[in-house]
Amino acid sequence: MVKKVLLVLFSYHHKNTAKIADVIGKVLDAEIKTPDQINPEVLQSYSLIGFGSGIYDSKHHQSLFALVDRLPQVTNKNAFVFSTCGVPAIGMTAEYVTKNHAQLKEKLQAKGF
């Protein structure tokens, strides 16, 4: 089976998340789209989906949450989350990242990812 990978991202301001997505996309041979370019039914054809954005008020961008709300329920679909954030390296702890990723991760898991 050919692995079909999609990265869904929202990136603006310095475009740092887009830069990271471009690198991930090259390694995984992934398509890259924004949340508004996604037809939820089409996501079934992907074997791995990454969801990423900058961190805004301790969570991913609202457009990713709006997309996940529109997604159909799936069973054990592979997904991951990624982000960029303007926090100095000294403040970037595993706990900080886990906290910022928690809401999107929980929403995806509730949908079956």
N, C-alpha and C positions, 0 to 999 in steps of 0.2 A: 504494500500500500504506500502510495506517495504521500508524504507528510506535507500538508498544506497549512501554512502559518500566516496569521494575520496579526498585525499590531494596530491597535486603536489608540490614538493619542490626541491630546489637546495640548498644543504648545504655542505660546505667544510670548511677548516681551523680548527676551534674549534668544528664544528658540532653543534653549538648552535641552529640553526633553526631546525635541525633534532630532537634535544631533545624536543623542543617545539611541533613539529609535532607529536612526539610519545605520548605526553600527550593529545593533542587534539584528536589524533587518537583513543586512549583508551576510552575517554569520548564519542566520536561520533561513535565508532565501525567502523572506516574508514580504507580503504586501503591507503597505502602510496606508491607513485611512483615518480620517477624523470621525468623531461620533456622528456627525450629521450626514456622512457619506454611507452609513451602514444601514442595510436592510436586515432587520433582525432574523428573518427566515434564512437568509443566505449564510449566516454564521454556522449553521449545521454542517456545511461542507468543509469547514476547517478543523484540523486535528489539534491545533494549538492556537490559543488567542492570548495576546498580551494586551493589557490595559494600562496606559500610562499618561501622566500629566505632571505638571508642577504641583507643589503642595500649597493649598490655599486654606488658611484658617485650620490647619492640622488635618487636612484631608485632600483627596484628589479633587479635580475640577468637577463642578456640578454637571457638566455635560456628560461625563462618564456615568454618573449616577442616574441621570435621565435615560441614557441608553440602556443600562442594566435593568431599569424598571420596565422597559419595553421588550426585553428579551423573553422568549418562551422558556419554559422549564426544560432542562436537559438532564441527562444522566451521565455523571462522571466525565464531563467534558474537561479537557486539560486547558488550564488558563494560568496566567501569572500576572502580577501587578509590578509596575516599576514607576519611579518618580525621580524628579530633580527638585532641589530645594536650596534656597539661598542661605542656609544655616552654616556658620563657620564650622570647620572640621572638628573643632573641639566639642561642639554641641551635637555632632552627628553620631549618636550612639545607636546600638542595635535596638534599644528600647524606644528611642525616638522614632526610628523608621517603622518599627512594628506598630507603634501607636498611630502613626500617620496612615499606614496601610490598612489598619483594622476595619474601618467602615466599608471600604470597597471590597476587601476580601470577604467579609461576612455577607455582604449583599450577593456577591458572586456564588459563594457556597450555598446560600439559600436557594439560588436558581439551579443548583446541581453541578456547578463547576468545581 
